[in-house]
Amino acid sequence: MKRTVLLVMSGILIFSIIKGAINGIDNKSFNENNFIGKEILVQLEQRNLSDVENEIDTYKNKYFQDKDAKEDRFNQTQGEENNSKYFQNTIFMGDSITEGLSELGVIEEYNVLVNKGDTVIKAINSIDTLTNLNPKNVVLLYGMNDVIEFDNSMKFKEKYIELVNEIKKVLPNTKIYLISPLSVMDKAVNINERLTNSNLDEFREKAQEVVRETGINYVDIETKINKKDYLHEKDGIHFKYEFYLIWLDYLREYI
């Protein structure tokens, strides 16, 4: 029994040494930790084996959970930096869904030209700002508020074409990418009765007609996220951080 306890407790010392090596501690710290580890072994030798094993498991689990959390945050930060650099010459226009790009820190705020409640009609007010920014690419995502604003999809199409043509007029060398209007969860109808997927499907068809008639680029992100409700926020309309990573990753295939 005593030998078993010693073996288990030796595992603590070995684990501490490995942890120190992973974290890159200096010799002084390593020697101090080694000495402390030996003292702990002496103290734990008299304790119940089951209690010692449980403490080891608890310590190991916490250590690796903390380590994984740090790695996840590092990877997230790297992804944000990569997206900011990749899309540094791109301006995103749209409503509050597009605004999530900057609010969640996915890309820089100056790359996002939006206002909550924006529609293709209200977007005309941002043309002067867009002209001054003179981006290489413009990404448009409208439709959610437009479903509420317009009682028919033809009006949406007409105003969208006007917006696109105005951008082409002031920025003839800028490439324009139109993002497909996105679907919602069923409960979105509780916020507004027009926020249904049948209405959004109709507006999506009109958005495709806008693309064909103006000669701009169409990015159908809807096919990538359709029926993936876990990407939505609780309101069933807006999106979580993961959605934006999927969106930008897919957009890289076009830009």
Number of C-alpha atoms within 10 A of each C-alpha: 8 11 9 10 20 17 11 18 23 16 15 22 20 14 15 17 18 12 13 17 12 9 9 11 14 10 10 9 12 16 13 10 17 17 13 12 20 15 12 15 19 12 10 16 16 11 12 11 18 10 11 17 16 11 13 17 12 11 13 15 12 12 13 11 12 12 11 12 12 12 12 12 11 12 12 14 14 12 15 18 15 14 18 18 12 14 19 16 14 22 22 24 25 26 25 21 22 23 19 21 24 16 15 14 14 22 24 18 18 12 21 21 22 23 17 12 14 21 25 26 15 15 20 18 11 13 16 12 10 19 12 10 14 17 18 16 19 22 22 26 23 27 28 27 18 24 22 15 17 14 12 14 19 14 14 24 21 15 18 24 19 17 19 21 14 14 21 16 11 15 20 11 13 16 17 24 21 21 24 24 26 23 26 23 20 14 15 19 16 12 11 11 10 20 23 19 17 11 18 22 15 15 25 24 14 21 27 20 14 23 21 12 10 13 11 15 18 19 21 18 17 15 11 12 17 12 12 12 16 14 19 18 13 14 15 19 22 19 21 16 16 12 19 19 17 14 18 18 12 15 17 11 8 10 16
